[in-house]
Amino acid sequence: APETPLGEVAVVSPLVRERMIVEWNGSPVVGLVGSVVELFAEWVVRDPGAVAVVCGGECLSYGELDERSGRLAGVLAGRGVGAESVVGVLLERSVDLVVALLGVLRAGGAYLLLDPSYPVERRAWMVADAGPVCVVTSGAEAAGVPVGVPVVDVGDAGLVVGPVLDPVVVGAGGAAYVLYTSGSSGVPKGVVVSHGGFAGLVAGHRGLLGVGPGCRVAQFASAGFDTFGWEWSMALLTGAALVVVPEEERLGRQLAVFLAREGVTHVTLPPGVLALLDEGDVGAGVVVVSAGEECPPEVMARWSRGRVMFNSYGPTETTVDATLWRCDADAGEVLIGGPVFSTRVFVLDGSLEPVPPGVVGELYVAGDGLARGYLRRPGLTGERFVACPFGGVGERMYRTGDLARWTADGRLVFAGRADDQVKVRGHRIEPGEIAAVLTAHPAVAQAAVVAREDTPGDTRLIAYIVPETTNTVTDT
């Protein structure tokens, strides 16, 4: 049949194809129901006196957190916040930050975390693009809110004595939060994550990580990083306690001392942080999750021997997590494992056909954890969230841009990127965005940005520029 296009020739036998699409994909997509607020309310009813959040000398029970977030929700509702409203949150990592995001969700809105460490220009761009109804902040951070945007101060008297709002009913498809990631066109893009995505995430926390009442989950990640959502939901939607790591104790020996002092049972850290820690300083009973970037084999081997350790993989567009692997210190390579609850993964070629085990292809993710898309970017949403040829009518899958391969026994190995995107200390970065900013300067004609690891474990972004010869460079 010489007239047959090469792309139509089957290179995977029907038996192997069925194994990769069905057998290796674990639990089917089940159509999760319920909102984040409902999941949290279950634990408020079960044990309102249980510890919910610990930060420094401040400690809130589930009942107290429910009451405070309910009062904030009442204030937000009075400002016009309802279903599908976006509300900015500009606060340092604290008890108030947790109260704020639950208050936004309880009012029916979707929170937009504005990390105080971000440059003022980036926060202003995010606010202008997302158009939040208001921004929840405090006196200390209020100056960072763009002019003209309404502000709700967490220190207002109404949040102490005001009425408690009954939760607004939001379905699993409702927006829960908007998180901006780097964009190759020069501007960030907002990912809209649903309540249903959280539900699948929590199911994985309970079943795979063993989180529940009596556990204490460290809150380490910066607020603008999607692992922040992984951490707080791991605790507050399973009946555990969320323990905020102080800024001054987030690295090295100080972090290990903090974990021991606070009785932390679960901690999620980037490999770069794990590399700087002595595993002997962290109790063997602490469950460690490596996330945010590729984990070096030596770090995995050192930390997984004699303890439970997981390697997590997942873009922001899949509600933080898509696959998980329980690490094996004796494994020859670091895996990203298999799909989490209600998630399916596929390794495909350019024609969206499965590639054989051992062959590198592009990784696609389907399931309840998929984000709704990019805020006000229908073209980009249609490009990255495509029809799933292996699912039911209307089912989508996300094109991750990551490369992977199946092992012979049905586990995934990360194999790099299909484009120029990089990760530095857990943050997803499009070099094109930085190059676009550099070339906007009148003294720069051309720019290229790459990630270099001149010192093992120390990845840095390096920019190369061609000066604009018609201009005189007056500063650098």
C-alpha positions as a Markdown table, in Angstrom:
| # | Residue | x | y | z |
|---|---|---|---|---|
| 1 | Ala | 0.0 | 0.0 | 0.0 |
| 2 | Pro | 2.5 | 2.7 | -1.1 |
| 3 | Glu | -0.2 | 5.3 | -1.1 |
| 4 | Thr | -0.7 | 5.1 | 2.7 |
| 5 | Pro | 0.7 | 8.1 | 4.5 |
| 6 | Leu | 3.5 | 7.2 | 6.9 |
| 7 | Gly | 1.7 | 8.8 | 9.8 |
| 8 | Glu | -1.2 | 6.3 | 9.4 |
| 9 | Val | 1.0 | 3.2 | 9.8 |
| 10 | Ala | 0.5 | 1.6 | 13.2 |
| 11 | Val | 3.7 | 1.1 | 15.0 |
| 12 | Val | 2.1 | 0.0 | 18.3 |
| 13 | Ser | 0.3 | -3.3 | 18.4 |
| 14 | Pro | -3.4 | -3.3 | 19.5 |
| 15 | Leu | -2.4 | -5.1 | 22.7 |
| 16 | Val | 0.3 | -2.6 | 23.7 |
| 17 | Arg | -1.9 | 0.3 | 22.7 |
| 18 | Glu | -4.7 | -0.9 | 25.0 |
| 19 | Arg | -2.1 | -1.4 | 27.8 |
| 20 | Met | -0.9 | 2.2 | 27.5 |
| 21 | Ile | -4.2 | 3.9 | 27.1 |
| 22 | Val | -6.2 | 1.8 | 29.6 |
| 23 | Glu | -4.2 | -0.4 | 31.9 |
| 24 | Trp | -1.4 | 2.1 | 32.7 |
| 25 | Asn | -3.9 | 4.9 | 33.3 |
| 26 | Gly | -5.2 | 3.7 | 36.6 |
| 27 | Ser | -8.5 | 5.2 | 37.8 |
| 28 | Pro | -10.9 | 6.4 | 35.2 |
| 29 | Val | -12.1 | 10.0 | 35.0 |
| 30 | Val | -15.1 | 10.1 | 37.4 |
| 31 | Gly | -16.6 | 13.6 | 37.1 |
| 32 | Leu | -15.9 | 14.8 | 40.7 |
| 33 | Val | -18.5 | 17.0 | 42.4 |
| 34 | Gly | -18.4 | 19.4 | 45.2 |
| 35 | Ser | -16.6 | 22.7 | 45.9 |
| 36 | Val | -13.6 | 23.5 | 48.0 |
| 37 | Val | -15.9 | 25.2 | 50.6 |
| 38 | Glu | -17.9 | 22.0 | 50.9 |
| 39 | Leu | -14.8 | 19.9 | 51.4 |
| 40 | Phe | -13.5 | 22.3 | 54.1 |
| 41 | Ala | -17.0 | 22.4 | 55.8 |
| 42 | Glu | -16.9 | 18.6 | 56.3 |
| 43 | Trp | -14.0 | 19.0 | 58.7 |
| 44 | Val | -15.5 | 22.0 | 60.5 |
| 45 | Val | -18.5 | 19.9 | 61.3 |
| 46 | Arg | -16.4 | 16.8 | 62.3 |
| 47 | Asp | -14.1 | 18.6 | 64.7 |
| 48 | Pro | -14.4 | 22.4 | 64.9 |
| 49 | Gly | -11.8 | 22.5 | 67.7 |
| 50 | Ala | -9.0 | 20.8 | 65.7 |
| 51 | Val | -6.0 | 22.9 | 64.9 |
| 52 | Ala | -6.3 | 24.3 | 61.3 |
| 53 | Val | -3.5 | 26.9 | 60.9 |
| 54 | Val | -0.4 | 27.6 | 62.8 |
| 55 | Cys | 1.8 | 30.6 | 62.1 |
| 56 | Gly | 4.3 | 31.9 | 64.6 |
| 57 | Gly | 2.5 | 32.4 | 67.8 |
| 58 | Glu | -1.0 | 32.5 | 66.1 |
| 59 | Cys | -3.1 | 29.4 | 65.9 |
| 60 | Leu | -6.7 | 29.0 | 64.5 |
| 61 | Ser | -9.0 | 26.0 | 64.9 |
| 62 | Tyr | -11.2 | 24.8 | 62.1 |
| 63 | Gly | -14.2 | 26.5 | 63.8 |
| 64 | Glu | -12.4 | 29.8 | 64.2 |
| 65 | Leu | -11.1 | 29.7 | 60.6 |
| 66 | Asp | -14.6 | 29.0 | 59.4 |
| 67 | Glu | -16.0 | 31.9 | 61.4 |
| 68 | Arg | -13.3 | 34.4 | 60.3 |
| 69 | Ser | -13.5 | 33.5 | 56.6 |
| 70 | Gly | -17.3 | 33.6 | 56.8 |
| 71 | Arg | -17.2 | 37.2 | 58.1 |
| 72 | Leu | -14.7 | 38.2 | 55.3 |
| 73 | Ala | -17.1 | 36.5 | 52.8 |
| 74 | Gly | -19.9 | 38.7 | 54.1 |
| 75 | Val | -17.8 | 41.9 | 53.5 |
| 76 | Leu | -16.8 | 40.7 | 50.0 |
| 77 | Ala | -20.4 | 39.9 | 49.1 |
| 78 | Gly | -21.3 | 43.5 | 50.1 |
| 79 | Arg | -18.6 | 44.7 | 47.6 |
| 80 | Gly | -20.3 | 42.8 | 44.8 |
| 81 | Val | -18.3 | 39.5 | 44.9 |
| 82 | Gly | -20.2 | 36.5 | 43.7 |
| 83 | Ala | -19.8 | 33.4 | 41.5 |
| 84 | Glu | -17.1 | 33.8 | 38.9 |
| 85 | Ser | -15.8 | 37.1 | 40.4 |
| 86 | Val | -12.0 | 37.5 | 40.7 |
| 87 | Val | -10.7 | 38.8 | 44.0 |
| 88 | Gly | -7.0 | 39.8 | 44.4 |
| 89 | Val | -5.2 | 38.8 | 47.6 |
| 90 | Leu | -2.1 | 40.7 | 48.5 |
| 91 | Leu | -0.8 | 39.4 | 51.8 |
| 92 | Glu | 2.4 | 37.8 | 53.2 |
| 93 | Arg | 2.2 | 34.1 | 54.1 |
| 94 | Ser | 0.2 | 34.1 | 57.3 |
| 95 | Val | -3.0 | 33.1 | 59.0 |
| 96 | Asp | -4.6 | 36.2 | 57.4 |
| 97 | Leu | -3.7 | 34.8 | 53.9 |
| 98 | Val | -5.5 | 31.5 | 54.6 |
| 99 | Val | -8.5 | 33.4 | 56.0 |
| 100 | Ala | -8.6 | 35.6 | 52.9 |
| 101 | Leu | -8.5 | 32.8 | 50.3 |
| 102 | Leu | -11.2 | 30.8 | 52.1 |
| 103 | Gly | -13.3 | 34.0 | 52.4 |
| 104 | Val | -13.1 | 34.6 | 48.7 |
| 105 | Leu | -14.1 | 31.0 | 47.9 |
| 106 | Arg | -16.9 | 31.2 | 50.5 |
| 107 | Ala | -18.3 | 34.3 | 48.7 |
| 108 | Gly | -18.3 | 32.3 | 45.5 |
| 109 | Gly | -15.3 | 34.1 | 44.0 |
| 110 | Ala | -12.0 | 33.0 | 42.6 |
| 111 | Tyr | -8.8 | 34.2 | 44.3 |
| 112 | Leu | -5.9 | 35.8 | 42.5 |
| 113 | Leu | -2.8 | 35.6 | 44.7 |
| 114 | Leu | -0.6 | 38.7 | 44.3 |
| 115 | Asp | 2.8 | 37.6 | 45.8 |
| 116 | Pro | 4.2 | 40.6 | 47.7 |
| 117 | Ser | 7.7 | 39.6 | 46.4 |
| 118 | Tyr | 6.7 | 40.1 | 42.8 |
| 119 | Pro | 7.8 | 43.4 | 41.0 |
| 120 | Val | 5.3 | 46.1 | 41.3 |
| 121 | Glu | 4.9 | 46.2 | 37.5 |
| 122 | Arg | 4.1 | 42.5 | 37.3 |
| 123 | Arg | 1.4 | 42.7 | 40.0 |
| 124 | Ala | -0.1 | 45.8 | 38.3 |
| 125 | Trp | -0.2 | 43.9 | 35.0 |
| 126 | Met | -1.9 | 40.9 | 36.6 |
| 127 | Val | -4.5 | 43.2 | 38.2 |
| 128 | Ala | -5.2 | 45.0 | 35.0 |
| 129 | Asp | -5.6 | 41.7 | 33.0 |
| 130 | Ala | -7.7 | 39.8 | 35.6 |
| 131 | Gly | -9.9 | 42.8 | 36.5 |
| 132 | Pro | -10.6 | 41.8 | 40.2 |
| 133 | Val | -13.6 | 43.3 | 42.0 |
| 134 | Cys | -11.3 | 44.2 | 44.8 |
| 135 | Val | -8.1 | 43.3 | 46.5 |
| 136 | Val | -7.9 | 41.8 | 50.0 |
| 137 | Thr | -4.8 | 43.1 | 51.8 |
| 138 | Ser | -3.6 | 44.7 | 55.0 |
| 139 | Gly | -2.2 | 48.0 | 56.1 |
| 140 | Ala | 1.4 | 46.9 | 55.5 |
| 141 | Glu | 0.8 | 45.7 | 51.9 |
| 142 | Ala | -2.0 | 48.1 | 50.8 |
| 143 | Ala | 0.5 | 50.5 | 49.2 |
| 144 | Gly | 1.2 | 47.8 | 46.7 |
| 145 | Val | -2.4 | 47.8 | 45.3 |
| 146 | Pro | -2.7 | 49.7 | 42.0 |
| 147 | Val | -4.4 | 53.0 | 42.2 |
| 148 | Gly | -8.1 | 52.9 | 41.6 |
| 149 | Val | -8.6 | 49.3 | 42.7 |
| 150 | Pro | -11.0 | 48.9 | 45.7 |
| 151 | Val | -9.3 | 47.5 | 48.8 |
| 152 | Val | -10.6 | 45.3 | 51.7 |
| 153 | Asp | -8.3 | 45.5 | 54.7 |
| 154 | Val | -8.2 | 42.3 | 56.8 |
| 155 | Gly | -7.9 | 44.5 | 59.9 |
| 156 | Asp | -11.3 | 46.2 | 59.4 |
| 157 | Ala | -13.6 | 46.0 | 62.4 |
| 158 | Gly | -16.3 | 44.4 | 60.2 |
| 159 | Leu | -14.2 | 41.3 | 60.0 |
| 160 | Val | -14.2 | 41.0 | 63.8 |
| 161 | Val | -17.9 | 41.6 | 64.7 |
| 162 | Gly | -19.7 | 41.4 | 61.3 |
| 163 | Pro | -22.1 | 38.7 | 60.2 |
| 164 | Val | -21.0 | 35.3 | 58.9 |
| 165 | Leu | -22.1 | 34.6 | 55.3 |
| 166 | Asp | -23.5 | 31.3 | 54.4 |
| 167 | Pro | -21.4 | 29.8 | 51.6 |
| 168 | Val | -22.4 | 30.6 | 48.0 |
| 169 | Val | -23.1 | 27.4 | 46.2 |
| 170 | Val | -20.6 | 26.8 | 43.4 |
| 171 | Gly | -20.4 | 23.7 | 41.2 |
| 172 | Ala | -17.3 | 21.6 | 40.5 |
| 173 | Gly | -16.8 | 23.6 | 37.3 |
| 174 | Gly | -16.8 | 26.9 | 39.0 |
| 175 | Ala | -13.6 | 29.0 | 39.1 |
| 176 | Ala | -11.6 | 28.6 | 42.3 |
| 177 | Tyr | -8.4 | 30.5 | 41.6 |
| 178 | Val | -6.4 | 32.3 | 38.8 |
| 179 | Leu | -2.7 | 31.8 | 38.8 |
| 180 | Tyr | -0.4 | 33.6 | 36.3 |
| 181 | Thr | 2.5 | 31.8 | 34.7 |
| 182 | Ser | 5.2 | 33.0 | 32.4 |
| 183 | Gly | 4.3 | 33.6 | 28.7 |
| 184 | Ser | 6.4 | 33.2 | 25.6 |
| 185 | Ser | 4.8 | 36.3 | 24.0 |
| 186 | Gly | 6.3 | 38.6 | 26.7 |
| 187 | Val | 3.3 | 38.8 | 29.1 |
| 188 | Pro | 2.1 | 36.3 | 31.8 |
| 189 | Lys | -1.0 | 34.3 | 31.2 |
| 190 | Gly | -3.7 | 33.5 | 33.8 |
| 191 | Val | -4.7 | 29.9 | 34.3 |
| 192 | Val | -8.2 | 29.4 | 35.6 |
| 193 | Val | -8.5 | 26.4 | 37.9 |
| 194 | Ser | -11.8 | 24.9 | 39.0 |
| 195 | His | -13.2 | 23.5 | 42.3 |
| 196 | Gly | -13.4 | 20.1 | 40.7 |
| 197 | Gly | -9.6 | 20.1 | 40.2 |
| 198 | Phe | -9.1 | 20.6 | 43.9 |
| 199 | Ala | -11.4 | 17.7 | 44.6 |
| 200 | Gly | -9.2 | 15.3 | 42.6 |
| 201 | Leu | -6.0 | 16.7 | 44.2 |
| 202 | Val | -7.4 | 16.1 | 47.7 |
| 203 | Ala | -8.4 | 12.5 | 46.8 |
| 204 | Gly | -4.8 | 11.9 | 45.9 |
| 205 | His | -3.5 | 13.5 | 49.1 |
| 206 | Arg | -5.7 | 11.2 | 51.2 |
| 207 | Gly | -5.1 | 8.0 | 49.3 |
| 208 | Leu | -1.5 | 8.3 | 48.2 |
| 209 | Leu | 0.2 | 10.5 | 50.8 |
| 210 | Gly | -1.8 | 9.4 | 53.8 |
| 211 | Val | -2.8 | 12.9 | 55.0 |
| 212 | Gly | -5.6 | 13.2 | 57.5 |
| 213 | Pro | -6.6 | 14.3 | 61.0 |
| 214 | Gly | -3.6 | 14.5 | 63.3 |
| 215 | Cys | -1.1 | 15.2 | 60.5 |
| 216 | Arg | 0.8 | 18.5 | 60.2 |
| 217 | Val | 1.6 | 19.9 | 56.8 |
| 218 | Ala | 4.3 | 22.4 | 56.2 |
| 219 | Gln | 3.5 | 25.5 | 54.2 |
| 220 | Phe | 6.7 | 26.3 | 52.5 |
| 221 | Ala | 5.9 | 27.6 | 49.0 |
| 222 | Ser | 5.6 | 31.2 | 48.0 |
| 223 | Ala | 2.0 | 32.4 | 47.6 |
| 224 | Gly | 2.4 | 32.9 | 43.8 |
| 225 | Phe | 3.5 | 29.4 | 43.2 |
| 226 | Asp | 1.0 | 26.6 | 42.5 |
| 227 | Thr | 2.5 | 24.4 | 45.2 |
| 228 | Phe | 1.0 | 26.8 | 47.7 |
| 229 | Gly | -2.5 | 25.5 | 46.6 |
| 230 | Trp | -1.2 | 21.9 | 46.9 |
| 231 | Glu | 0.0 | 22.6 | 50.5 |
| 232 | Trp | -3.0 | 24.3 | 52.0 |
| 233 | Ser | -5.5 | 21.9 | 50.4 |
| 234 | Met | -3.5 | 19.0 | 51.6 |
| 235 | Ala | -4.0 | 20.2 | 55.1 |
| 236 | Leu | -7.4 | 22.0 | 55.3 |
| 237 | Leu | -9.4 | 19.7 | 53.0 |
| 238 | Thr | -8.3 | 16.5 | 54.8 |
| 239 | Gly | -8.6 | 17.6 | 58.5 |
| 240 | Ala | -4.9 | 18.1 | 59.0 |
| 241 | Ala | -3.1 | 21.3 | 60.3 |
| 242 | Leu | -1.3 | 23.7 | 58.1 |
| 243 | Val | 2.0 | 24.9 | 59.6 |
| 244 | Val | 3.5 | 28.1 | 58.0 |
| 245 | Val | 7.3 | 28.1 | 57.7 |
| 246 | Pro | 8.7 | 31.5 | 58.8 |
| 247 | Glu | 10.7 | 33.3 | 56.1 |
| 248 | Glu | 13.8 | 33.2 | 58.2 |
| 249 | Glu | 13.6 | 29.4 | 58.7 |
| 250 | Arg | 13.0 | 28.3 | 55.1 |
| 251 | Leu | 16.6 | 27.0 | 54.3 |
| 252 | Gly | 19.3 | 24.7 | 55.6 |
| 253 | Arg | 19.6 | 23.7 | 59.1 |
| 254 | Gln | 17.0 | 26.2 | 60.3 |
| 255 | Leu | 14.3 | 24.5 | 58.2 |
| 256 | Ala | 15.1 | 21.1 | 59.6 |
| 257 | Val | 14.9 | 22.5 | 63.2 |
| 258 | Phe | 11.6 | 24.0 | 62.4 |
| 259 | Leu | 10.1 | 20.8 | 61.0 |
| 260 | Ala | 11.2 | 18.9 | 64.1 |
| 261 | Arg | 10.0 | 21.6 | 66.6 |
| 262 | Glu | 6.6 | 21.9 | 65.0 |
| 263 | Gly | 6.0 | 18.1 | 64.6 |
| 264 | Val | 5.6 | 18.4 | 60.8 |
| 265 | Thr | 4.5 | 15.1 | 59.2 |
| 266 | His | 4.4 | 16.1 | 55.5 |
| 267 | Val | 6.6 | 18.6 | 53.6 |
| 268 | Thr | 6.8 | 19.4 | 49.9 |
| 269 | Leu | 10.1 | 21.0 | 48.8 |
| 270 | Pro | 11.9 | 21.8 | 45.5 |
| 271 | Pro | 14.9 | 19.5 | 44.8 |
| 272 | Gly | 17.2 | 22.5 | 45.1 |
| 273 | Val | 16.1 | 23.0 | 48.8 |
| 274 | Leu | 16.5 | 19.2 | 49.5 |
| 275 | Ala | 20.0 | 19.3 | 48.1 |
| 276 | Leu | 21.0 | 21.8 | 50.7 |
| 277 | Leu | 19.5 | 19.9 | 53.6 |
| 278 | Asp | 21.0 | 17.0 | 55.6 |
| 279 | Glu | 18.4 | 14.2 | 55.4 |
| 280 | Gly | 19.6 | 13.0 | 58.8 |
| 281 | Asp | 18.3 | 16.2 | 60.3 |
| 282 | Val | 14.7 | 15.5 | 59.3 |
| 283 | Gly | 12.9 | 12.7 | 61.1 |
| 284 | Ala | 12.5 | 9.4 | 59.2 |
| 285 | Gly | 8.7 | 9.6 | 59.8 |
| 286 | Val | 8.3 | 12.8 | 57.8 |
| 287 | Val | 6.8 | 12.2 | 54.3 |
| 288 | Val | 8.8 | 14.2 | 51.8 |
| 289 | Val | 7.5 | 15.3 | 48.4 |
| 290 | Ser | 9.9 | 16.6 | 45.7 |
| 291 | Ala | 8.1 | 19.0 | 43.4 |
| 292 | Gly | 8.6 | 22.0 | 41.1 |
| 293 | Glu | 11.5 | 20.8 | 39.0 |
| 294 | Glu | 13.4 | 17.8 | 37.9 |
| 295 | Cys | 14.8 | 15.9 | 40.9 |
| 296 | Pro | 18.5 | 14.8 | 40.5 |
| 297 | Pro | 19.1 | 11.1 | 41.0 |
| 298 | Glu | 21.5 | 11.7 | 43.9 |
| 299 | Val | 19.0 | 13.8 | 45.7 |
| 300 | Met | 16.3 | 11.2 | 45.3 |
| 301 | Ala | 18.6 | 8.4 | 46.4 |
| 302 | Arg | 19.8 | 10.3 | 49.5 |
| 303 | Trp | 16.3 | 11.3 | 50.7 |
| 304 | Ser | 14.3 | 8.2 | 49.8 |
| 305 | Arg | 16.4 | 5.6 | 51.7 |
| 306 | Gly | 14.7 | 4.7 | 54.9 |
| 307 | Arg | 11.7 | 7.1 | 54.5 |
| 308 | Val | 8.6 | 7.6 | 52.4 |
| 309 | Met | 9.4 | 10.1 | 49.5 |
| 310 | Phe | 7.4 | 11.0 | 46.4 |
| 311 | Asn | 8.4 | 12.7 | 43.2 |
| 312 | Ser | 5.5 | 14.8 | 41.9 |
| 313 | Tyr | 5.0 | 16.1 | 38.4 |
| 314 | Gly | 2.3 | 18.5 | 37.1 |
| 315 | Pro | 1.9 | 21.8 | 35.3 |
| 316 | Thr | -0.3 | 24.6 | 36.7 |
| 317 | Glu | -2.9 | 23.7 | 34.1 |
| 318 | Thr | -3.5 | 20.3 | 35.7 |
| 319 | Thr | -4.2 | 21.7 | 39.2 |
| 320 | Val | -0.7 | 21.3 | 40.5 |
| 321 | Asp | -0.3 | 17.5 | 40.2 |
| 322 | Ala | -0.7 | 15.0 | 37.3 |
| 323 | Thr | 1.5 | 12.1 | 38.2 |
| 324 | Leu | 3.2 | 10.8 | 41.4 |
| 325 | Trp | 6.0 | 8.2 | 42.0 |
| 326 | Arg | 7.0 | 6.7 | 45.3 |
| 327 | Cys | 10.7 | 7.0 | 45.1 |
| 328 | Asp | 13.0 | 4.0 | 45.3 |
| 329 | Ala | 16.6 | 4.7 | 46.4 |
| 330 | Asp | 17.8 | 1.7 | 44.4 |
| 331 | Ala | 16.1 | 2.7 | 41.2 |
| 332 | Gly | 18.4 | 3.4 | 38.3 |
| 333 | Glu | 16.6 | 6.7 | 37.3 |
| 334 | Val | 14.1 | 9.2 | 38.7 |
| 335 | Leu | 10.6 | 8.6 | 37.5 |
| 336 | Ile | 7.5 | 10.7 | 37.6 |
| 337 | Gly | 5.4 | 7.6 | 38.0 |
| 338 | Gly | 1.8 | 7.2 | 37.0 |
| 339 | Pro | -1.4 | 9.3 | 36.9 |
| 340 | Val | -3.1 | 10.5 | 40.1 |
| 341 | Phe | -6.7 | 10.0 | 41.0 |
| 342 | Ser | -9.2 | 10.8 | 38.2 |
| 343 | Thr | -6.4 | 11.6 | 35.8 |
| 344 | Arg | -5.1 | 10.0 | 32.6 |
| 345 | Val | -1.9 | 10.6 | 30.8 |
| 346 | Phe | -0.7 | 9.8 | 27.2 |
| 347 | Val | 2.7 | 9.9 | 25.5 |
| 348 | Leu | 1.9 | 10.8 | 21.9 |
| 349 | Asp | 3.6 | 11.7 | 18.6 |
| 350 | Gly | 2.9 | 14.6 | 16.3 |
| 351 | Ser | -0.2 | 12.8 | 14.9 |
| 352 | Leu | -1.6 | 12.3 | 18.5 |
| 353 | Glu | -0.9 | 8.6 | 18.3 |
| 354 | Pro | 0.7 | 6.6 | 21.2 |
| 355 | Val | 4.4 | 6.0 | 20.9 |
| 356 | Pro | 5.8 | 2.6 | 22.0 |
| 357 | Pro | 7.2 | 2.1 | 25.5 |
| 358 | Gly | 10.7 | 3.4 | 25.7 |
| 359 | Val | 10.2 | 6.0 | 22.9 |
| 360 | Val | 10.1 | 9.7 | 23.8 |
| 361 | Gly | 6.9 | 11.6 | 22.9 |
| 362 | Glu | 5.0 | 14.6 | 24.1 |
| 363 | Leu | 3.0 | 14.2 | 27.4 |
| 364 | Tyr | -0.7 | 15.0 | 27.4 |
| 365 | Val | -2.9 | 15.0 | 30.5 |
| 366 | Ala | -6.7 | 14.5 | 30.7 |
| 367 | Gly | -9.1 | 14.3 | 33.6 |
| 368 | Asp | -10.9 | 16.3 | 36.3 |
| 369 | Gly | -7.8 | 18.2 | 37.2 |
| 370 | Leu | -7.6 | 20.1 | 33.9 |
| 371 | Ala | -7.9 | 23.9 | 34.3 |
| 372 | Arg | -10.7 | 25.6 | 32.4 |
| 373 | Gly | -8.1 | 27.4 | 30.3 |
| 374 | Tyr | -6.4 | 30.8 | 30.1 |
| 375 | Leu | -8.2 | 33.9 | 31.3 |
| 376 | Arg | -9.4 | 35.9 | 28.3 |
| 377 | Arg | -7.1 | 34.0 | 26.0 |
| 378 | Pro | -9.4 | 31.7 | 23.9 |
| 379 | Gly | -6.9 | 31.3 | 21.1 |
| 380 | Leu | -4.2 | 30.0 | 23.4 |
| 381 | Thr | -6.7 | 27.9 | 25.3 |
| 382 | Gly | -7.7 | 26.2 | 22.1 |
| 383 | Glu | -4.1 | 25.6 | 21.2 |
| 384 | Arg | -3.1 | 23.9 | 24.5 |
| 385 | Phe | -6.4 | 22.3 | 25.6 |
| 386 | Val | -7.3 | 20.0 | 22.7 |
| 387 | Ala | -9.9 | 17.3 | 22.1 |
| 388 | Cys | -9.0 | 13.9 | 23.6 |
| 389 | Pro | -9.2 | 11.1 | 21.0 |
| 390 | Phe | -9.2 | 8.5 | 23.8 |
| 391 | Gly | -12.1 | 9.8 | 25.8 |
| 392 | Gly | -15.8 | 10.6 | 25.6 |
| 393 | Val | -17.6 | 13.3 | 23.8 |
| 394 | Gly | -16.3 | 16.7 | 24.8 |
| 395 | Glu | -13.4 | 15.4 | 26.8 |
| 396 | Arg | -10.2 | 17.5 | 26.6 |
| 397 | Met | -6.5 | 16.9 | 27.2 |
| 398 | Tyr | -3.8 | 19.4 | 27.9 |
| 399 | Arg | -0.7 | 19.5 | 25.8 |
| 400 | Thr | 2.0 | 19.9 | 28.4 |
| 401 | Gly | 5.0 | 20.6 | 26.1 |
| 402 | Asp | 7.0 | 18.2 | 28.2 |
| 403 | Leu | 8.6 | 15.1 | 26.8 |
| 404 | Ala | 8.3 | 11.7 | 28.5 |
| 405 | Arg | 8.6 | 8.0 | 27.8 |
| 406 | Trp | 6.9 | 4.9 | 29.3 |
| 407 | Thr | 9.0 | 2.2 | 31.0 |
| 408 | Ala | 8.3 | -1.4 | 30.2 |
| 409 | Asp | 6.3 | -1.8 | 33.4 |
| 410 | Gly | 4.1 | 1.3 | 32.8 |
| 411 | Arg | 5.8 | 4.2 | 34.6 |
| 412 | Leu | 6.7 | 7.5 | 33.2 |
| 413 | Val | 10.2 | 9.1 | 32.9 |
| 414 | Phe | 10.5 | 12.9 | 32.3 |
| 415 | Ala | 12.6 | 13.6 | 29.2 |
| 416 | Gly | 12.8 | 17.4 | 29.0 |
| 417 | Arg | 10.9 | 20.0 | 27.1 |
| 418 | Ala | 9.6 | 20.2 | 23.5 |
| 419 | Asp | 10.2 | 24.0 | 23.5 |
| 420 | Asp | 12.5 | 26.5 | 25.3 |
| 421 | Gln | 10.6 | 26.7 | 28.6 |
| 422 | Val | 12.7 | 26.2 | 31.7 |
| 423 | Lys | 12.3 | 25.8 | 35.4 |
| 424 | Val | 14.4 | 27.6 | 37.9 |
| 425 | Arg | 14.0 | 26.9 | 41.6 |
| 426 | Gly | 10.5 | 25.5 | 40.9 |
| 427 | His | 9.3 | 28.5 | 38.9 |
| 428 | Arg | 8.2 | 27.9 | 35.3 |
| 429 | Ile | 9.8 | 30.5 | 33.0 |
| 430 | Glu | 9.5 | 31.3 | 29.3 |
| 431 | Pro | 12.8 | 32.8 | 28.3 |
| 432 | Gly | 10.9 | 34.6 | 25.5 |
| 433 | Glu | 9.1 | 36.7 | 28.1 |
| 434 | Ile | 12.4 | 38.0 | 29.5 |
| 435 | Ala | 13.9 | 38.5 | 26.1 |
| 436 | Ala | 10.8 | 40.6 | 25.1 |
| 437 | Val | 11.3 | 42.8 | 28.1 |
| 438 | Leu | 15.0 | 43.3 | 27.4 |
| 439 | Thr | 14.4 | 44.2 | 23.7 |
| 440 | Ala | 11.8 | 46.8 | 24.8 |
| 441 | His | 14.8 | 48.9 | 26.1 |
| 442 | Pro | 15.9 | 51.4 | 23.4 |
| 443 | Ala | 19.5 | 50.4 | 23.9 |
| 444 | Val | 18.9 | 46.7 | 23.0 |
| 445 | Ala | 18.6 | 45.5 | 19.5 |
| 446 | Gln | 18.4 | 41.8 | 20.1 |
| 447 | Ala | 18.3 | 39.5 | 23.1 |
| 448 | Ala | 18.5 | 35.8 | 23.9 |
| 449 | Val | 17.9 | 34.2 | 27.3 |
| 450 | Val | 19.0 | 30.7 | 28.3 |
| 451 | Ala | 19.2 | 28.7 | 31.5 |
| 452 | Arg | 22.8 | 27.6 | 32.5 |
| 453 | Glu | 24.0 | 25.4 | 35.2 |
| 454 | Asp | 27.7 | 26.3 | 35.4 |
| 455 | Thr | 27.8 | 25.1 | 39.0 |
| 456 | Pro | 25.9 | 21.8 | 39.6 |
| 457 | Gly | 22.6 | 22.4 | 41.3 |
| 458 | Asp | 22.8 | 26.2 | 40.7 |
| 459 | Thr | 20.7 | 27.0 | 37.6 |
| 460 | Arg | 20.7 | 30.6 | 36.5 |
| 461 | Leu | 19.1 | 32.6 | 33.7 |
| 462 | Ile | 21.7 | 34.3 | 31.5 |
| 463 | Ala | 20.8 | 37.0 | 29.0 |
| 464 | Tyr | 22.9 | 37.8 | 25.9 |
| 465 | Ile | 22.2 | 41.2 | 24.2 |
| 466 | Val | 23.2 | 42.9 | 21.0 |
| 467 | Pro | 23.3 | 46.7 | 21.6 |
| 468 | Glu | 21.4 | 49.1 | 19.4 |
| 469 | Thr | 24.3 | 50.8 | 17.6 |
| 470 | Thr | 22.4 | 54.0 | 16.9 |
| 471 | Asn | 21.9 | 54.7 | 20.6 |
| 472 | Thr | 24.4 | 55.5 | 23.3 |
| 473 | Val | 24.2 | 53.2 | 26.3 |
| 474 | Thr | 24.2 | 55.4 | 29.4 |
| 475 | Asp | 23.7 | 52.7 | 32.1 |
| 476 | Thr | 23.7 | 48.9 | 32.5 |
